[in-house]
Amino acid sequence: MNPLERVRLNETRRQFLGRAATGIGTVALASLLNPRLLAETPGDMWRGVTNPPPVIPRAKRVIHLCMAGGPSHLETFDYKPKLAELHGKPMPESFTKGQPIAQLQGAELKCFGPQHAFQRYGKSGQEISEILPNIAKLADDICIIRSMQTEQINHDPAHTFMNTGTSISGRPSMGSWVLYGLGCETQDLPGYVVLTSTGGGQNQPISARQWHSGFLPSRFQGVQFHSKGDPVLYVNNPGGVSREQQHDVVSTVEALNELRQESVDDPEIATRISQYEMAFKMQASVPGLVDLSDEPQHILDLYGTKGADGTFASNCLLARRLAERGVRFIQLYHRGWDHHGGVKEGTATTAKLVDQATAALVLDLKQRGMLEDTLIIWGGEFGRTPMAQGDGRDHHIRGFSIWMCGGGIRPGMTYGATDELGYNAVENPVHVHDFHATMLHCLGIEHKKLTCRYQGRDFRLTDVSGNVVAPILT
């Protein structure tokens, strides 16, 4: 028998697939140097486990404007005249008895009235604080939810709960779930990107596990871009190293990884291979992403930035450019909303840092025809107490405000309500699991069906509860 024929007959299925994968990998790497080589062939992009989506999607992507630190709903979107009347008087015990209180536990509780005036805006007449004049102009575009509730009263676990649907660290973030479910629309940028900025209050640290993939393969975790300077470390080759030489390094590393993959069949090795390829592609795509020379001056003025200056405004402009390039999930953290003291001045200062750019992002997407398929979310991990902490407010989980707009969200409406002092959500409460279920529904995903089996159990973002908030949908 021909020796070649003997090898063919004795080759196992895994060996055959492994050898085939090596050849495919070589072709893929060749296409990095010449993208047109495979212009008609889909790249090695994750297509998602719910593709096509089971529900008609209204949104293709999400931009989450995360106001880290817990913005006070009482100074932004939930005016309480009764609280103003009771300013300085004892907080009625009927509101707080048996309730979790963070740093005010055991202290004398006194009412602390709203520190800023509110007005009604737009045809919808939504009440919004004077410290957010640009967002106020969006009153007829946004849906304000005034009845949010969460379960964690301290920053890090509250961020973890808002991002992952559980306070247990190590679970996939919502961006990772979305990428896992729907796949990626870009070959040369990550499908999930995170940017951070600071200013206006205590800069609470944000752990990288907030955008981690948990038990999902690590290819689905968020990639943090730097807000100032080069957004990605080592995006440029060192002096004396050409793109062709860099390709040789990537090719060699990939070959070694594939040899190991043939032996162990580990999905993390497959991830490593794809991420090396992604990093190589980003060396070509990222410089164009952050080069704002193609942005007209009126757009830069709209956002209030020249770009790459580390501000929330710069990040908002970059978010629009990422969305245009097919990035599925974009998170912008502004770390400056933790106002245990000086809440009047603090909220005004922080609001000024985010107000113009937030409105600019919505208007810019709208005029480009992208708002209708982009879901924008604005809010923090919790709210602030109606009780005073000196001249500030403590953490609060029983009722707070966020807003949403864009793909699939009914514009110009207020949903839910807190009681007359802004303590408890008493009308149409929206739990974090409900928020996640609604977000996934807008993206075309049935939240109960987006699961991953881990340690003998089917896990999902909404855990074992959550309902789509149908009244806020178009």
N, C-alpha and C positions, 0 to 999 in steps of 0.2 A: 504494500500500500504506500502511496505517496506520503512522505513525512508530513507535508503540509495538510493533507487530508486527515491524517491521524490526529494532528493538533486540533483541527477544526471539530472533529467528532468528540474529542475528549474535553473540549472547552466547556466550562460551566456557564450557566446563564449569567451569573454575577460577573464572571471574568469578561464575557462578551460585552455586557453593558458597561463595565468599567473601561474596557479598551475603547468602546465607542465614545464614552464620555470624554476620554482624553483627546480623541480627534476633534470632537465638537469644541472642547475648550481651546484647542489650538486655533481653530477657525475663528472663535469668538475673540481671542486676543489679537489675531491679525486684523479683525474689523475695528479694533480700537485705534490702530494707526491709520486705517482707511475706512471710516464709517460707511462709505458708500458701497463697500464690498458686500455687505449684507443688507442693503437698503430695503430689499423686498422681503427679507426674512425676519420674523419677530425675534427679538433678542431674548436673553435669559431673564425675563421679567416674571415676577410672581403675579399670577393672574387672579388669585383670590379663591377662597373656598366657597364663596357665595356668588360666583360670577357665571351667568348673569344673576343680578339680585332678584330675590323672590318677590319684592315689593317694587312698584314703579318708583325709581329714585327721583327726588327733586333736587338733591345736592350731589355734586361730584367730589367735593372737598370740604374740609373744615378749617377755619381759622379761629383758634381759641385765644382770646385776649384775656389772660389770667392775671387778675389784679391781686397779686400775692400779698398776704398780710391781713386780709379781711376788711374790705371797704365798708364803712358805716352806711347801711341802707337809709338811716335817719338823716344823713347829710347828702344823700344822692338821689334816691328814687322813691322814698316812702315817707312822705310828710305826715306828721302827727300833731295836729293842733292841740289835742288834749294833753299830750306830753309837754307841750310848751306851757300850758296852763299850770301843770303840776311841777314845773321846774323848781328844784330845791326842796321839794316836799318828799316825805318818806314814800318809797315805792310800795304800793299795796302788796301785802304778803300773799294775797290770793294768786298773784301772777308768778311768784318766785318759789313758793314753798315746795320743797322736794325736787326742785329743778337743778341740773348741773350748772354751776357757775365757776368760771376759771379762777382768776386772781381775786375776785370779790368775795369768795367764800368766807363767811363769818364776819364780813364787814357790814357797817350800817349802809343800807341801800337807799339812795336818794335819786329821784327822777332828774334826768338831765335833758332839757328841751333841745329841739333841733337848733343847730347853730348857724344855719343858712336859710335864706328865704327860698321858696319854691314858686314856680309859675306854671300855668298851663300853656302847652305849645301845640301848634298844628291844628288841623281839623279834628284830630282825635282827642285833643284836649288833655293829653297825658301830663301829669305833674312831674316836673324834673327840677332839680336844684339849680340855683343860679351859678354854682361853681362849674357847671358843665354846659356852657352856652352853645358849643358846637354840636355836642351830642343831642342837646335839646332840639336843635333844628331837624334832627332825624326822627322826631316823635312819630311821624306818620309812616316811617319805614321799619320801626323796631317793635318788638313785643316785650314788654316789661313783665317779668314774673316776680311778684312781690311775696310769694308764699313758699320760698325755698326752705328746705330743712335738711340738715345733715346730722351725723352721729358722733363726730369727733370734735372736741372743743379746743385742742391745741394744734398749733400750726402744722407740724410735720405729719402727724396722723390724719389731720383734716385734708391736707393736700393729697396724701396717699388715698384717702377715701374718695375724694373728688376725682382723682385720676384713674383709680383702679376698681372702685366699687367695693372696696374692703379696706379695713385698717391694717390688715396683715401684709407686711412688706414681702415683696417677691412675686406678686401677681402682675399680670400684664397690664400696661397702661391702656387707656382708651384709644390713644393713637395707634398703639401696636395692634389692638383688636381690629380697628378699622382697616389697617394695612393688611392684616392677615385675612380679613373677610373679603375685601374688594380688590386687593392687589395694587400694583403701581402703574402710573401712567407716564413715567419718565424713565429713561434708560441711563441717564448720565447724572442724576441727582438722587439723593435718598428720598424715599416716599414719605418720610416723617422727619420734620426739621424743627428744632427748638432754638429760640433766641431769648436772651434775658437783658433787662435794663434795670436801673435803680434810680431812686430819688424821691424825696418828699416825706419819708418816715423811716422807721427802723427797717433796715434791709435784712429781713429774715432770710436765712440760707435756704436754698432750694436744692435738695439732693437729686443727683442724677438718676436715682431709682424711680423718680416720678415719671420718667419717660422710658423706663426699661421694659423689655419684652417679657420679663418673668419666665414662666415655663414654656412660652412660645419660642421657637428658634430665634436666635439673636439678630437675624436679618431684619426682624420686624421692630427692633428698638429704635427710638428717636435718636437723631444725630444732632448734637448741639453745635450750632454755628456761633462764632464769636461776633459780638456786635460792633467791634472796633478793630480796624486793621484787617489783616487777612481773616476771613470768616472761618477758614479751616487751616489748622497747623500743617506745615509742610506741603501746602498746595502748590508751591513752586519748587522746581528741582534746584538742588544746590549748584553753585557755580561749577562749570565744567562737566555737568551731567546732562546729556541730551535726552530728548523724549524717547529716542530709539534705545538708548542705553537703559533708561528707566523701564521700558517695555521688556527688555531682556531680563531684568531683575524680577519683574512681575511674572513673566513666563516661567522662569526657573522655580520660583516659589510655588506657583500653581502646579507645576509638574510634580514637585515633592509632595504637595498636599494631596494630589490625585493618587499618588502611589500609596499614601497612607489610607486614603478613602477606600481603595480597593480592598484593603485588609479589614477595616473596621466598620465601614458603611455608617459613619457618624454624621447626622445632619449638621452638626456644628462645623465639621470640616467643609461640607458643601457651602455653608454660610461664609466660612473664611475665604474660600475660593472666590465666591461672588463679591465679597466685600473688597478683596484686593483689586478685582476688576473695576468695581465702583470707584474706588479711590483713584485708580488710574484715569478713569473717565472724568472724574471731578477736577483733575488737574487742567483739563481743557474747558470744562463747563463753568466752573466757579468764577474764574476771572471775568467772564462775560456777564455772569449774574450780578456781580457787584460793580461793574463798570456802568456808572450812571450817565455817561456822556450822551446816551440816546434819550434821556429823560428831558423834556422841555422844562424851561424855567418855571412855568406856571404850575407844573406838577410838583416840583421841589418846594415851591412857595405854598402850595396847598397843604403839604404834609408838615412844612416848617422845618426842613432839614436839607443839608447838602449831601447827606449820606455818609455811612461808615463812621459816625461820630459817637457810637455807643448809646444813643438815645432811643427811647421808645418810638419816636417819630421815624428815625432811620429804620428801625426794625419793621414798622408798619409798611414802609415803602418796599423793603426787601420781601416782606410777606406777599405783597401783590405780585412781585416779580417771580417768586417761587410758585405761586398759584398759577401764573401764566405758563410756567414751564412744566406743569403737571404734578407738582408735589401734592400728595393726598391729604396730609394732616400737618398743620403748622401751628405751633404754640408759641405765643409771645408772653413771657412772664415779666411783669413790672413789679419789682420788689420795693414797695414804698407805702403800703396802706395800713401798717400796724400802728395805730394811734391810741396808745394807752394814756397819753397825755397830749394836751394841745390839739384836740381834735378839730377845733375850728380852723386854726391856721394850717394844721397839717393836711387836712382834707383839701383845702383850697390849693395848697402848694402842689400836692400830688395830682389833683385833678387837672391842674394847668399843664402838667407834663404829659398827660395822656389824652386830653380832650380833643385838641385840634387834630392830632394824627389819627385817632380813632374815627372821627367823622370823615376825615380825608380818605381813609381806606374804604369806608362804605361808599362814599360818593364816587371814588375812582373806579371801584369795581362796577358800580351801577352804570356809569357812563360808558364802560367798556362792554356792557352786556354780560358781565360775569357774576353779578350779585344774585341773579336768579338761580344759579347752580352752585353758589358758595354759601355754606352755613357759617355765620359769624356768631360767636358766643362771647359775651363780656361779663365777667364776674369773678368773685374771689372764693376762697375755701369756706368762709362763713361770714356772718355780719358782726355787728357790735351791739352791746347792751343798751337798753334805754336808761340804765342806771349809770351814775357818774363814777368814774375812777379818777378822782381829782378833777381836772378839766378835760379828761379823755373818756374812753369807753373800753370795756373789757370784751373778750371774745363772746360770740353769741351764736347758737346753733338752731334755735327754735323757730326762727323766722328771719329771712333776709332776702335781698333782691339780686337778680341777674337780668340780663336781657339777651335776646336772640334776634337775628334777622337774616334775611336771604332765603336760600333754597328750602322751600317748603313751609316757612313760618309765616303766619298771618301777620301782616304789618299793622301798625297803628293801634295796638290794643294793650290793655293792662289785664293781666290774669292773676287771680288769687289776691288775698289780702291778709295782713296781720291785724291783730286787735288794736284798740284805740291807743295803746302805748307802744306798739311796734314790737311786742315781746313774742307772742305765739302766732304762728300761721293758723288762721281760723277759717279761711275760705279757700277751698281748692288747694290744699297743701301739695307741694311737689317735692318728693324725696329725690335724693341724688340718683337712685335707681330709676325713677321715672324720667329724670332728665336724660340719663344715658339711653334708655329705651327710645325716647323721642328723637334724640340725635341719630341713633342707628336707623330708625324708621325713615328719617329724612334722606338718609343715604341709600335706602332701599333694602335694609337688612331687618329681618325679623329677629328681635333681640333674643328670643328663647331658642332660636335655632343656630345662632353663632356660638358654637361651643368647641372646646378642645378637651380631650380626655387626658387626665393627669392624675397619677396615683390612684387609679381606680374610680375616678369620678369625672363626670362631664362638667367642666367649669364654664362660666360665661361672665361677661362684664357686669350684668345685672344680678348676679348671684342667684337667688331663688325667688326674686320678687321683681317689681318694676312694671309700670303700665305706661303705654304711650299717652301723652297728654294731647288727645285729639282736638280739643277746642282751639288750640293755638296753631293748628295746621291749616294750610290753604286747601 
